[in-house]
Each structure stands twice: as structure tokens, then as C-alpha cells.
């Protein structure tokens, strides 16, 4: 679900992103400094924005491109917590399924998926 205008304004005011390191920071008013944020949820880093849990990779994408992703954001190297900008790309659902990892016991090959 796309963020509200109020959530976007909050992200613009309180978040910062280092695209080369993939780090997301939030400004802490009491401490007057930025602190790296993100809690792991199913392998993805998430943060709270005005009480709502939002994937860090969506926030990173927004801060880098200054637009909320229209499609899904996939992690190119299959590491869900790596939010470096060169690891994030916008894809359709079917494109994202092609980049999935499958359990070793699964007999389906990547060639059969395409």
C-alpha cells in the first residue's frame, strides 16, 4: 500500500539514505542525530513510519528516486537485507518470481520457470 502524503512528509523530514552502503537512518530529535534503523522481518528490514510498518527497501527507493515504487522492489542478489541501490530494482510480480530461490530438494529448475 502506498504511503499517505503525511507519511511521505515524515520520511522526507526524518529519514536519510546512504545508497552505496544500503543504510537507512532516522533522525532522533531527543539525541539530535541520525541512527541506523531497521528490524528484520522475514529477512527484510522494516521501520515504523507514523505507526505503520514499512519495508526499508521501499523507503530507500523513495529517498533515492524521489518517487514511491509503482511495481514491486526486488533484491537483485537475493539478499533481502541488502538495500544498496545497485541491489534494488523495480519488477512486476512475474519478473520477481523468476528471481526467487527454491529449496535444494525442489526438482524444478530455473529453466523450467521461464
C-alpha positions in Angstrom: 0.0 0.0 0.0 1.5 3.4 -1.0 2.1 5.8 1.8 -0.1 8.8 2.6 1.1 12.4 2.0 1.7 12.7 5.7 3.9 9.6 5.7 5.9 10.9 2.7 6.4 14.2 4.5 7.6 12.3 7.6 10.0 10.2 5.5 11.4 13.4 3.8 11.9 15.1 7.2 13.2 12.3 9.4 14.9 9.7 7.1 18.2 9.7 5.2 19.7 7.0 3.0 23.3 6.0 2.1 22.7 4.3 -1.3 26.3 2.9 -1.6 26.2 1.3 1.8 22.5 0.5 1.8 22.0 2.1 5.2 18.8 3.8 6.2 18.9 6.4 9.0 16.2 8.2 11.1 16.7 11.5 12.9 16.2 11.2 16.6 15.0 14.6 17.9 16.0 13.9 21.6 19.5 12.9 20.6 19.8 15.4 17.7 21.5 12.7 15.5 20.7 10.2 12.8 20.6 6.5 13.9 20.5 3.5 11.6 17.1 1.8 11.6 15.5 -1.5 10.6 14.3 -4.6 12.3 14.4 -7.9 10.5 11.0 -9.3 9.4 11.2 -12.5 7.3 14.6 -11.4 6.1 13.6 -7.9 5.1 14.5 -4.8 7.1 11.4 -2.8 8.2 10.9 0.5 10.0 7.9 2.3 11.5 6.6 5.4 9.8 3.9 7.1 11.9 3.0 3.8 13.4 2.9 1.8 10.2 5.5 -0.9 9.4 7.2 -0.1 6.0 9.9 -2.1 4.2 13.2 -0.3 4.4 13.8 -1.0 0.7 10.7 0.9 -0.3 11.9 3.9 1.8 15.4 3.7 0.3 13.9 3.5 -3.2 11.8 6.6 -2.5 14.7 8.6 -1.0 16.9 7.8 -3.9 14.5 8.3 -6.8 12.1 10.7 -5.1 9.1 8.6 -6.1 7.3 5.7 -4.5 7.8 2.5 -6.4 4.8 1.6 -8.6 5.8 -2.1 -9.1 7.4 -4.4 -6.6 11.0 -3.9 -5.4 13.2 -7.0 -5.8 16.7 -7.6 -4.4 19.0 -8.5 -7.4 21.4 -10.6 -5.3 18.6 -12.3 -3.3 19.8 -10.9 0.0 16.7 -9.3 1.4 18.5 -7.1 3.9 20.9 -5.6 1.3 19.4 -2.3 0.5 22.3 -0.9 -1.6 20.8 0.9 -4.6 22.5 -1.4 -7.1 20.8 -4.3 -5.4 17.3 -2.9 -5.7 15.2 -2.9 -8.9 11.5 -2.5 -9.8 9.8 -5.5 -11.2 6.4 -7.0 -12.0 5.2 -9.9 -9.9 6.1 -12.4 -12.6 9.6 -11.0 -13.0 10.1 -11.2 -9.3 9.1 -14.9 -9.3 11.9 -15.6 -11.7 14.4 -14.2 -9.2 13.2 -16.5 -6.3 15.4 -19.0 -4.6 14.0 -22.5 -4.4 14.8 -25.2 -1.8 17.5 -27.6 -2.7 15.1 -30.5 -2.5 12.8 -28.9 -5.1 13.2 -30.6 -8.5 12.1 -27.6 -10.5 14.9 -25.8 -12.4 15.2 -22.1 -13.2 14.9 -23.0 -16.9 11.5 -24.7 -16.3 10.2 -21.5 -14.8 10.9 -19.3 -17.8 
